[in-house]
């Protein structure tokens, strides 16, 4: 198995840059729309899972030399691809901050009595 098959001179997949740019445009289009961006992230995560669990697993090396080449590529090219999920604690912190900001704004406008 040749790990450089179908890669361009920079080690990237050709014809993927337009798809990446399209995804950036979609994300920018929905800037500020939390639900739409969440759906985009879920879709990307699902695609990642599908590729990993089917196509990637089926293409894993069948001999030691090819496995060595794969592991060397993973080590030198940035490791294993991972889609990080937002931590619940981070989400709760953001929500708490937003609630505090909203309360402060209401207090400043005189709508809520400070306790």
C-alpha positions in Angstrom: 0.0 0.0 0.0 1.4 3.4 -1.1 0.3 6.1 1.4 1.1 8.8 -1.2 -1.3 7.4 -3.8 -3.6 10.1 -5.0 -2.0 12.8 -2.9 -0.7 16.1 -4.4 2.9 17.4 -3.9 1.9 18.9 -0.5 0.6 15.5 0.7 -3.0 16.7 0.4 -6.0 15.1 -1.4 -6.6 16.9 -4.7 -10.1 18.3 -5.5 -10.8 18.6 -1.8 -10.0 22.3 -1.5 -13.2 23.3 -3.3 -15.3 21.1 -0.9 -13.5 22.6 2.1 -14.1 26.1 0.8 -17.8 25.2 0.3 -18.0 24.0 3.9 -16.4 27.2 5.1 -19.0 29.3 3.1 -21.8 27.2 4.6 -20.5 27.7 8.1 -20.0 31.5 7.5 -23.5 31.7 6.0 -24.9 30.3 9.3 -22.7 32.4 11.6 -24.7 33.2 14.7 -27.3 30.4 14.0 -26.3 28.0 16.8 -28.7 25.3 15.7 -27.7 25.3 12.0 -24.0 25.2 13.0 -24.7 22.4 15.4 -26.3 20.5 12.6 -23.3 21.1 10.3 -21.0 19.8 13.0 -23.2 16.7 13.6 -23.2 16.1 9.8 -19.4 16.4 9.7 -19.0 14.1 12.7 -21.3 11.5 11.1 -19.3 11.6 7.8 -16.1 11.2 9.8 -17.5 8.2 11.6 -18.8 6.6 8.3 -15.4 7.0 6.6 -13.5 5.8 9.7 -15.7 2.8 10.4 -16.1 1.5 6.9 -13.8 2.8 4.2 -10.8 3.4 6.4 -11.0 0.2 8.3 -11.4 -1.8 5.1 -8.2 -0.1 3.7 -5.9 -0.8 6.7 -2.6 -2.4 5.8 -2.4 -6.2 5.7 1.4 -6.5 6.2 4.0 -5.1 8.6 5.8 -2.8 6.2 2.6 -1.1 5.1 1.4 -0.8 8.8 4.8 0.7 9.7 4.4 3.2 6.8 0.9 4.1 8.0 2.0 4.6 11.6 5.0 6.7 10.5 2.7 8.9 8.4 0.3 9.3 11.4 3.2 10.3 13.6 4.8 12.8 11.2 1.7 14.3 9.7 -0.2 15.4 12.7 -1.6 12.3 14.3 -5.0 10.7 14.2 -7.9 12.8 12.9 -10.2 13.6 15.7 -13.4 15.6 15.9 -13.5 17.2 19.4 -16.9 17.5 21.1 -17.6 20.6 23.2 -17.3 19.7 26.8 -20.5 20.0 28.8 -18.7 22.1 31.4 -17.7 24.7 28.7 -21.2 24.8 27.4 -22.6 25.4 31.0 -20.0 28.1 31.6 -21.1 30.0 28.4 -24.8 29.6 29.4 -24.1 30.9 32.9 -22.1 33.8 31.6 -25.0 34.7 29.2 -27.6 34.5 32.0 -25.4 36.8 34.2 -25.0 39.3 31.3 -28.8 39.2 30.7 -29.5 39.8 34.4 -27.0 42.7 34.5 -28.6 44.3 31.5 -32.1 44.0 33.0 -30.8 45.5 36.3 -29.2 48.4 34.5 -32.4 49.1 32.6 -34.3 49.1 35.9 -36.5 46.1 35.0 -35.2 43.9 37.8 -34.4 45.0 41.4 -30.9 44.1 42.5 -30.9 41.7 45.4 
